[in-house]
Amino acid sequence: MSEYEATPGAAGPEQVGLRFLSVAYRVREKVDQHMTAAGLSLSRAKVLRLLAERGTLHQAELAELLGQAPRSVSQTVEALERAGLIARTTAPEDRRRKTVSVTAEGRAALVSGERAGTRILRELFGSLDTPRLSELDALVALVDPDPTGG
């Protein structure tokens, strides 16, 4: 029996991987729903978090840091600007470049959205006792050793 053949009654790597993807998708959806109810989606929160941590950035820098296409970031930035959560200005050194910064309203929305996300994650994973939570964390680290998710 090869190392990838499932033992009787045990799932193989493909089945475990598919189940993991399914669970990860459902957790992400639930977190996003709760954050959206608080006024912010996960993707918009990621943009606000970067701006809150790093300060004013050129829109191209923001896209690079997010690992996204500039057009995708432009759409998110436009939506956040319309909502008053970020401010976009022309870069003084190059009028074609835009700089982006988080507003006070954006910081407040980020806090509210992250609190909602934290609440649902505690609800979803809070039923695990400390040893099981540590075990799950160790197992996830074996699959993805980068704790930042990058």
C-alpha positions, 0 to 999 in steps of 0.5 A: 500500500502506498503512503497515499492510499487510504487505510480502511476507514480513513480518508485520503489526502484528496478527500481531506483536502476537499473537506478542508476547502469546503470548511474554509469556504463556509467559514469565510462566507460566515465571517464575511456575512457578519462583517458585511452586517457590520458594514464591511466585507473581508476584501474591503477590510483587508484594504483598510487594514493595510492603509491603517497599518502602512499609512498613505499609499499609492494605488499601485503600491496597494495593488502590489501589497494585496497581490491583486490586479490594479483594476480590481483594486481600483474598483474596491478603492472607488467603492470605499471612497464613495462610502467615505472610508478612504480618501484618494488624492492626486500624488504631488510628484505625478498627477497621474498617480493616486494616493490613498489613505484611510479616513476616521470613518474608515478606521471606525468601520474597520474596528466594527467589521473586525469585531464582528469577524472576531465574534463569529470566529470565536463562536465557530472555534470556541467550542474546541478546548485548548488542546484541540485548538492547539492541535488544529493550529498545528495541523493547519501549520503543516499545510500552510506554514505561513501564519500571515496567509501570504 
